């Protein structure tokens, strides 16, 4: 069967002229409504030069410090008090009720709004200084001490969302409501791909042991109104790494190639008829799927890794789906030119039993995250790879329920900590500080880092001006960082 020939046979004379007239009329109307539409469609259809596939904006706005991003999302939100924000002041304040003057009438979640007292709880783990920089890091993350001189700890992050779904949606898409492109999709749209054999945006989900972990939704790595080839491709830890990766039993690869060629010809005919740039992404998706049938099995076969690699990442790197195993795959994806790699580790949402449960989750991610930084560094890849580690908000200094040994911490958007490394970010430093209660940012106007500021910084290190990276949809120019005034954090850039 020749699908291209059959499509031609189904197009009669009346059908041909009908499509032609309606197409010309639509183009004429569109040109009246938007004179830029024709140029935009040409730009989207043809790309902007080598390495910039259809639907991308083309070369960077200014020289980039980073070529790729690795985002290690700690979904559920770890407690900054017990991980990255050293507060010796809490030794004296432990057990004291949080003053109203510090809380300042902040809205609380329904889980603690009816509490009559808000006793402060110091960190359940000691902190130590690490590296030549003397960074203070909790014993909850002992392996992080080995990368203290490589990471920049931002202790003055803040957000507007107080509940998990809008908060993680805000971090990942720049908006609390669903329906916007994800950060990875924006990066893919802005820069295109370095690889012919892998998507520009890949996603991995860690296994976790916490039965109360918050759910994740595919829209967090979706492309929304951007061309669909920019959405994240999820790699699985069981079965085929990508759904439908293998051909049906008995299928001949040569015949499959002919089938794809025929489908591409049909799609090209349709694209010329209607001028829809989304058809280009469909053609590209078929081609990428064909190439991934060879590239993905090679990626996930880690038998070629030396013993030293597994000594670095630990024994869990042999177990697919663990954080250590996924971090090893992340490095292999980065080597193969994947532009944006997202890893989600769920299970940090501890409203009860936090001291015990935080230990378990921290142990699941500590070594793998640290090994990834060390691995990239020894391969001379950290300098142009930007790594981000952190959750969607912080945790309250006051206890939620329980007693002094078994308690939880509620959501806290006013101040929390994340870290960044590589890609032109200064290592061995901390940025911003919180008050003695770890409840508010000190000099927020100068040192506060909003979610949009963080995303603007990520784009800046990739060579993109967050104010100029936009996409017109339904008559509006949308940006990842919204319309408010936000800026990259210059002080943490090398």
Secondary structure, 3 states (H helix, E strand, C coil): CCHHHHHHHCCCHHHHHHHHHHHHHHHHHHHHHCCCHHHHHHHHHHCCCCCCCCCCCCCCCCCCCCCEEEEEEECCCCCHHHCCCCCCCHHHHCCCECCHHHHCCCCCCCCCCCCCCCEECCCCCCEEEECCCCEEEEHHHHHHHHHCCCEEEEEEEECCCCCHHHHHHHHHHCCCCCCCCCHHHHHHHHHCCCCCCCCCEEEEECCCCCCCCCCCCHHHHCCCCCCHHHCCEEECCCCCCCCCCCCCCCCCHHHHHHHHHHHHHHHHHHHHHHCCCHHHHHHHHHHHHHHHHHHHHHHHCHHHCCHHHHHHHCHHHHCCCCHHHHHHHHHHHHHCCCCEEEEEECCCCCCCCHHHHHHHHHHHHHHHHHHHHHHHHHCCCHHHEEEEEECCCEECCECECCCCCCCECCEECCCEEEEEECCCECCCEEECCECCCCCCECCHHHHCEEHHHHHHHHHHHCCCCCCCCEEEECCEEEECCCCCCCCCCHHHEC
